[in-house]
Amino acid sequence: MKHVDDSLIKLLLDIKTTEVDIDTILNKTKSLNRLSLEETAKLLSVKDAKNLQKIFDAASYVKNTIYGKRVVMFVPLYISNYCSNSCLYCGFAANNKVTIRKKLTFEEIKKQTEILLKKGHRRILMVAGEIANSKENLDYYVGAVKAIYSADYNGNKIKRVNINVAPMDGKSFKTLKMSGIGTYQIFQETYHEETYRKLHIAGVKSDPDNRLDAIDNAFKAGIDDVGIGPLLGLYNPYFEVLAMMMHIEYLEKTYGVGPHTISVPRIEPAQGSAYASNPDYKISDEDFKKIVAVLRLSVPYTGIIISTRETSQLRDELVNLGVSQISAESKVSPGGYDDKFSNNDNFEKQFNLNDQRTLDEIIKSLLSQGYIPSFCAACYRKNRTGETFMNLAKPGQIKNMCDINALVTLKEYLEDFASPEVKKIGYALIERSKAKLDKASLKTLDRFFKDIDDGLRDRYI
């Protein structure tokens, strides 16, 4: 598999480390520089509680230094579960006879978006199964993005659409970029080639390099914000982390910038998939927390995403260990946000979900921990993407803008959608946050807050 040196990873997985090594590496992380493969491997090798806590504390420090206390909120919107690939762990697999197929029309996509707008969502991750016809894919994706942006609820609209869809060629990616997308996200699933070929038995996706090439094609087409990640549970998770680090090193060397986001989903049971219910590599919560913390330290400037696959309790812990983006109130099936499907456990979905809280409940939890839920998409709209974003993120300067934009979007949510209890907690947090701002930032924030009180929305710097 391209960009992955299995023999080197095997050596790194057997690496020995000492407490002095760990302290030296963690001291380096305070400089906010990316770690080497060897340093990452040494942190992954830690098992004792004392040094694990050191790693957790360091990850929390690095996350708050770069991103501050804000946590970006988004929601997935599944538009189609038709797929031409057969992946043994997925409910949407082409050979899965249990799944009932559905492809939303553009009008249905718009209506689904309006449902999400009424709940307070502002950022969408558009997800679709992979169909072999690339021209059909492209036309459908572009039309779907347009439908999402056209949705409106009392003047509220979606601020940014990120997408998780099939690989395309450079020309198609250029067309997709022109439609106004943010991040292009695609998961390698597993970086271990033998495992990859065993689990992806048919379709274009059966070639592991096809997905790696998609990232290159996106960069070459001018999409400089990409999201990557493995599906943890298919192979040794430490191997996956180190292989992904190799992929990141390749991207940084070739394009001058690595991924904008990293996702670390753990495999969950899926209808029609015996494998998903009994994966080869089950990962404990403690190991999972270590992986998230080590990723935050290894690529400190990259967003880390956790989905509603995880339990509410674990997700609340993970925002303290480096997670900077979380989904909320997710449905993983086309049309899943309709009321008639929302409480139907038998409705077709790609995999099982564990965090069933509403957006308001998740925001309450974040606020209670001192975090600022953010619906901001200012960086995309101000062209702070790719290398420009990383030049601000790496030295920890991005939070100077993020703090203001996050507080503005929080106030908008509190005014328009929050329950009375959440509104009370939220405004208390805003007052505490304002006390930490410098005079210039406070002046800007007060001006934006006045605009909100006057009925204006979508203010940002």
Secondary structure, 3 states (H helix, E strand, C coil): CCCCCHHHHHHHHCCCCCHHHHHHHHHHHCCCCCCCHHHHHHHHCCCCHHHHHHHHHHHHHHHHHHHCCEEEEEEEEEEECCCCCEECCCCCCCCCCCCCCCECCHHHHHHHHHHHHHHCCCEEEEEECCCCCHHHHHHHHHHHHHHHHHCCECCECCCEEEEECCCCCHHHHHHHHHCCEEEEECCCECCCHHHHHHHEEECHHHCHHHHHHHHHHHHHCCCCCEEECECECCCCHHHHHHHHHHHHHHHHHHHCCCCCEEECCECCCECCEHHHHCCCCCCCHHHHHHHHHHHHHHCCCCEEEECCCCCHHHHHHHCCCCCCEEECCCCCCCCCCCHHHHCCCCCCCCCCCCCCCCHHHHHHHHHHCCCEEECCCHHHHCCCCHHHHHHHHCCCCHHHHHHHHHHHHHHHHHHHCCCHHHHHHHHHHHHHHHCCCCHHHHHHHHHHHHHHHCCCCCCCC
